[in-house]
Each structure stands twice: as C-alpha cells, then as structure tokens.
Amino acid sequence: MFEAVTRWCILRTSGGRTLALADSLAAAGIEAWTPRRTLRREKPGRCRLIDGSKPVVEIEAPILPTIVFAPVAAMAELATIAMDQRIEGAGAHPGFSLFRDGDRYPLIGAGELSGLRQAEQEEAVLLQAIRTAEMRAEAKRIHIAGLRRQAERDRAARRAARERLQALRAERRDFAARLEVVVAERVREVPWRKHRSRAQPPERPRKRPNPPMI
C-alpha cells in the first residue's frame, strides 16, 4: 500500500508513542508508517532454560523514535486531529504534531525513504536468521536432555534391581518341617575362550639308549 504514496509529511511524537501512533493511524485508515525492528532482551526474573541460560523476549522498537511518516493527502485531516487533541487534551490517537520548519512543512519523497525501508528489511532478515539458529540449537538441547533423562532412568532401574537382589539375599525365611527345598545353583557365565580346550602337543618318540661299548 505504501507504493501508491509518492510524498510524505512528518509527524512528531514522544519516543514511547512512536509505534502506537503509527498503528493507531493505520487502524483509522491513514497509511502512516515508521521503520521498526525487533530487539531481543533477557527476560527478567529467575527463570532459566535447560542449559542454564535465561530466556529471551522480543520487543518491537522504532528505528527512528519520535518520527512517523504520513501521506501528504492526509495532512489536512491530521492537522484537524492534532488541533482537536490540543483543545480537548485527549483524543483517539496518541498525541502528535505535524513537523514544521519555520513557515513550511517539510515533505519527503518516496525515494528518500528507500534507505529506511531497506534497513527495516535487513533487520527482519537478521531476526529470522537468529530465530532459525536458535530453533536448531533448541532442538539439539532437547535431544541431549532426552538422552540424559533416559540414561538416568536406566541407571535408576539398574540400581533398584541391585538393591532388590541384595534384599533377597539378606532375607531370612523359615520353612516348615519336612518341606523339600530345591536350591538352584547359580552358574557364573565365563567367556567361551576360557572353556576352549587347548590342543595337546603330540608325544615325542622316546629316544632309545645307546648300546654299551665293548
């Protein structure tokens, strides 16, 4: 929709109201625009991720705080809105004023905003690259954490089996008189190499003694 606008006027507002003003005017049908980017900040608090790092939150921020661009065709309507806000002290939009330089209102051509639009696109591409890299890293962290949990469960199962076996060995049982009890002998498994029979060397022929010399 911005391609149809050839000339823009400049609106001024406070830094914290920049995005709110652009969104409010756009919702009212005025093609207001301000370049924006997404900042990443650590989330406050004690919450931690699996790897010990703090979670990150994304905050949308203006690239040019206090400045919003609006079509020249809407200047009369915007001037009326700004005047009504000053008279009434409040309005449907965040407070703003038309930027004025002496006795004239500076106007911006569409080509002069191309640099800001490119900067906004570059910020978006960089953010997407960061998100993709984090998704891969997060998937890898989840996989590693799953392997660790499975290893811990296996160790716990082996430990429980050993404790159960020790308890059974230490348990004392009383049997009734004349009750036949079969005790199975536990055969220890030995590697097959130790059971392999060694080949006996062939017997050497006995050497006959020499006959006595006469």
Beta strands, then each sheet from edge to edge (+ up, - down):
strand 1: 7-12
strand 2: 36-42
strand 3: 56-62
strand 4: 67-71
strand 5: 97-98
strand 6: 107-109
sheet 1: 4+ 1- 5+
sheet 2: 4+ 1- 6+
sheet 3: 2+ 3-
end
